[in-house]
Amino acid sequence: MSEHFALAFATHANEILHSNLSVTFDYRHEILEVPGLVTALFITYAGRRGDEYEIKTPVSFDEFKARLMEVKYEWHDLEEATIRGLAAKPEKSISGWENQTIYIVRGGSFPPSWTTALAEQWLSLILSGSALFWGPMIEQEWKYLDENIAAGQPGAAAFEHQVRVTMNFLFGNQQLLDGSHHSRTEDDGLEIRDIIYRNVATDGFWRDLRDKYGCSEIIFEVKNKQTINRDDLRQLYC
């Protein structure tokens, strides 16, 4: 794969996505450039097994527009003059999250518009404003869990991360905070990974646990195995 000025932006965006959403989900990154007119990055996560990068340059405006319409058909009336106006303002961009594709479009071919620092800033905005899409992504990850994460010790860290991402999605912000992981090793050498949250719920199930039983912290013991037995439950109780 040849180098491109937006490639570092794409690879850093990939790292941020893996760090914030899941280590198991993989992404396809497409960089399209109409030289001097527009540069775009499309990140797709549907059914991916292994990260991919594809650079398409030069492409025509019609080819760029056709790819944009695959993401959102409403772009069918986009005119080249509009993109030329965007090229005159390299600090501006068109970006969003539609279905299974994250996209960013910047006018012109300006390397300073595609730095890793800007990737971090852009992904932070996309992720904070697009929590609605986390659910389907996490659901997809659980669907392919057995394929992506090996049972037992080899997949322990990845499974713990998967559980933590899921709990953050379900109960984060308003109910359980600061989900941090702790590891310990049992006598048989098996690493046990726990996730501990602060219980700050103001109502509902978690509030009842705090008020009735003094559960100011909630512990999830993460065991990456097919079958849970009485000993496993006894360890959590202790």
C-alpha positions as CSV (number, residue, x, y, z in Angstrom):
1,M,0.0,0.0,0.0
2,S,1.4,3.4,-1.1
3,E,1.8,6.2,1.4
4,H,-0.8,9.0,1.6
5,F,-0.9,12.1,3.7
6,A,-4.2,10.9,5.3
7,L,-2.9,7.5,6.2
8,A,-1.5,8.4,9.6
9,F,-4.8,10.1,10.4
10,A,-6.6,6.8,9.4
11,T,-4.3,4.5,11.4
12,H,-4.6,6.7,14.5
13,A,-8.4,6.8,14.1
14,N,-8.3,3.0,14.0
15,E,-6.3,2.9,17.3
16,I,-8.8,5.2,19.0
17,L,-11.8,3.1,17.8
18,H,-10.2,-0.1,19.1
19,S,-9.3,1.6,22.4
20,N,-12.7,3.1,23.1
21,L,-15.1,0.6,21.6
22,S,-13.6,-2.9,21.5
23,V,-10.4,-4.7,20.8
24,T,-12.3,-7.3,18.8
25,F,-14.0,-5.2,16.2
26,D,-12.1,-4.5,13.0
27,Y,-12.5,-1.7,10.4
28,R,-12.1,-1.0,6.7
29,H,-10.6,2.4,6.0
30,E,-11.0,3.9,2.5
31,I,-9.1,7.1,1.6
32,L,-10.5,8.8,-1.5
33,E,-8.9,11.8,-3.1
34,V,-9.9,14.0,-6.0
35,P,-6.6,15.8,-6.3
36,G,-6.9,19.5,-5.4
37,L,-10.7,19.2,-4.8
38,V,-11.5,16.9,-1.9
39,T,-10.1,14.2,0.3
40,A,-12.3,11.8,2.3
41,L,-12.0,8.9,4.8
42,F,-14.7,6.3,5.1
43,I,-14.5,3.8,8.0
44,T,-16.8,0.8,7.8
45,Y,-17.2,-1.9,10.5
46,A,-19.8,-4.3,9.1
47,G,-18.6,-7.9,9.3
48,R,-14.9,-7.0,9.3
49,R,-12.3,-9.6,10.3
50,G,-9.0,-7.8,10.3
51,D,-8.3,-4.1,9.8
52,E,-8.0,-3.0,6.1
53,Y,-6.7,0.2,4.4
54,E,-7.4,1.2,0.8
55,I,-6.2,4.3,-0.9
56,K,-8.0,5.4,-4.0
57,T,-6.3,8.3,-5.8
58,P,-6.8,9.9,-8.2
59,V,-10.6,9.5,-8.5
60,S,-13.1,11.6,-10.3
61,F,-15.7,13.8,-8.5
62,D,-18.4,11.4,-9.8
63,E,-16.6,8.4,-8.2
64,F,-16.3,10.3,-4.9
65,K,-19.9,11.3,-5.0
66,A,-21.0,7.7,-5.8
67,R,-19.1,6.5,-2.7
68,L,-20.7,9.2,-0.6
69,M,-24.1,8.3,-1.8
70,E,-23.5,4.7,-0.7
71,V,-23.3,6.1,2.8
72,K,-26.2,8.4,2.6
73,Y,-28.3,8.7,-0.6
74,E,-29.3,12.3,0.3
75,W,-26.0,13.4,-1.1
76,H,-27.2,12.7,-4.7
77,D,-27.8,16.4,-5.2
78,L,-24.3,17.4,-4.1
79,E,-22.7,19.7,-6.6
80,E,-19.0,20.1,-7.4
81,A,-19.2,23.8,-6.7
82,T,-20.2,23.1,-3.1
83,I,-17.0,21.0,-2.6
84,R,-14.9,23.7,-4.3
85,G,-16.2,26.0,-1.7
86,L,-15.2,23.5,1.0
87,A,-11.7,23.4,-0.5
88,A,-11.4,27.1,0.1
89,K,-11.8,26.5,3.8
90,P,-9.5,23.6,4.7
91,E,-10.3,23.9,8.4
92,K,-13.9,22.9,7.7
93,S,-15.2,19.4,7.2
94,I,-18.3,17.3,6.6
95,S,-18.4,14.3,8.9
96,G,-20.8,12.0,10.6
97,W,-21.8,8.4,11.4
98,E,-24.4,6.8,9.1
99,N,-25.5,3.1,9.6
100,Q,-22.2,1.2,9.6
101,T,-19.9,3.9,8.2
102,I,-18.1,6.8,9.8
103,Y,-17.0,9.4,7.4
104,I,-15.0,12.7,7.2
105,V,-14.7,14.9,4.1
106,R,-12.3,17.8,3.8
107,G,-11.9,20.1,0.8
108,G,-8.7,20.1,-1.2
109,S,-5.5,18.0,-0.7
110,F,-4.0,19.6,2.4
111,P,-1.8,17.4,4.6
112,P,-2.1,19.8,7.6
113,S,-5.9,18.9,7.7
114,W,-5.1,15.2,8.3
115,T,-2.8,15.1,11.3
116,T,-3.0,12.6,14.1
117,A,-3.9,15.4,16.5
118,L,-6.9,16.2,14.4
119,A,-7.8,12.5,14.2
120,E,-8.0,12.5,18.0
121,Q,-10.1,15.6,18.2
122,W,-12.4,14.4,15.4
123,L,-12.9,10.9,16.9
124,S,-13.7,12.3,20.3
125,L,-16.5,14.4,18.8
126,I,-17.8,11.5,16.7
127,L,-17.8,9.0,19.7
128,S,-19.3,11.4,22.2
129,G,-22.1,12.4,19.8
130,S,-22.8,8.9,18.4
131,A,-23.4,6.7,21.5
132,L,-26.7,5.7,19.8
133,F,-24.6,3.4,17.5
134,W,-22.6,1.7,20.1
135,G,-25.4,-0.8,20.9
136,P,-25.5,-2.4,17.5
137,M,-21.7,-2.5,17.3
138,I,-21.5,-4.2,20.7
139,E,-24.3,-6.6,19.8
140,Q,-22.4,-7.6,16.7
141,E,-19.2,-8.3,18.7
142,W,-21.1,-10.6,21.1
143,K,-22.6,-12.4,18.1
144,Y,-19.0,-13.3,16.9
145,L,-17.5,-13.6,20.3
146,D,-16.4,-17.3,20.0
147,E,-14.7,-16.5,16.7
148,N,-12.8,-13.5,17.9
149,I,-11.8,-14.3,21.5
150,A,-10.3,-17.7,22.5
151,A,-11.6,-19.2,25.8
152,G,-9.3,-19.4,28.8
153,Q,-6.1,-17.6,29.5
154,P,-5.2,-16.6,25.8
155,G,-8.3,-14.5,25.5
156,A,-8.6,-13.3,29.1
157,A,-7.6,-9.7,28.6
158,A,-9.7,-9.3,25.4
159,F,-12.8,-10.8,27.1
160,E,-12.4,-8.5,30.1
161,H,-12.2,-5.5,27.8
162,Q,-15.3,-6.8,26.0
163,V,-17.3,-7.0,29.2
164,R,-16.1,-3.6,30.4
165,V,-17.1,-1.9,27.1
166,T,-20.5,-3.6,27.4
167,M,-21.0,-2.5,31.0
168,N,-19.9,1.0,30.2
169,F,-22.5,1.1,27.5
170,L,-25.3,-0.3,29.6
171,F,-24.7,1.4,32.9
172,G,-22.0,4.1,32.5
173,N,-22.2,7.9,33.3
174,Q,-25.3,8.0,35.5
175,Q,-25.1,4.8,37.4
176,L,-21.7,3.1,37.5
177,L,-18.5,5.1,37.2
178,D,-14.7,4.5,36.9
179,G,-14.8,1.0,35.7
180,S,-11.2,-0.1,36.4
181,H,-9.8,-3.6,36.0
182,H,-7.8,-5.6,38.6
183,S,-6.1,-8.9,38.1
184,R,-5.1,-11.7,40.4
185,T,-3.8,-15.2,39.9
186,E,-5.4,-18.3,41.5
187,D,-3.5,-21.3,42.8
188,D,-3.9,-23.1,39.5
189,G,-2.2,-20.2,37.7
190,L,-5.4,-18.9,36.1
191,E,-5.6,-15.2,35.9
192,I,-8.9,-13.8,37.3
193,R,-9.9,-10.3,36.1
194,D,-12.3,-8.1,38.0
195,I,-14.0,-4.9,37.0
196,I,-14.8,-2.5,39.9
197,Y,-17.3,0.4,39.5
198,R,-18.3,3.1,41.9
199,N,-22.1,2.9,42.4
200,V,-23.5,6.4,42.0
201,A,-27.0,5.5,40.9
202,T,-29.8,7.8,42.0
203,D,-32.6,5.3,41.4
204,G,-33.4,1.8,40.2
205,F,-31.6,-1.5,40.8
206,W,-28.1,-0.2,41.5
207,R,-29.5,2.5,44.0
208,D,-31.4,-0.3,45.8
209,L,-28.2,-2.3,46.2
210,R,-26.4,0.7,47.6
211,D,-29.1,1.7,50.0
212,K,-30.2,-1.7,51.2
213,Y,-26.9,-3.6,51.2
214,G,-24.2,-0.9,51.4
215,C,-22.9,-1.7,47.9
216,S,-20.9,1.5,47.2
217,E,-18.8,-0.5,44.7
218,I,-20.0,-3.1,42.2
219,I,-17.6,-5.9,41.3
220,F,-17.9,-7.9,38.0
221,E,-15.7,-11.0,38.1
222,V,-14.8,-11.9,34.5
223,K,-14.2,-15.5,33.8
224,N,-13.4,-16.4,30.2
225,K,-14.7,-19.9,30.2
226,Q,-17.6,-21.9,28.8
227,T,-19.1,-23.2,32.0
228,I,-19.5,-21.5,35.4
229,N,-19.5,-23.8,38.5
230,R,-20.2,-23.4,42.2
231,D,-16.5,-22.7,43.0
232,D,-16.6,-19.8,40.6
233,L,-19.6,-18.3,42.5
234,R,-18.0,-19.0,45.8
235,Q,-14.9,-17.1,44.8
236,L,-17.0,-14.1,44.0
237,Y,-18.8,-14.4,47.3
238,C,-15.6,-14.5,49.2
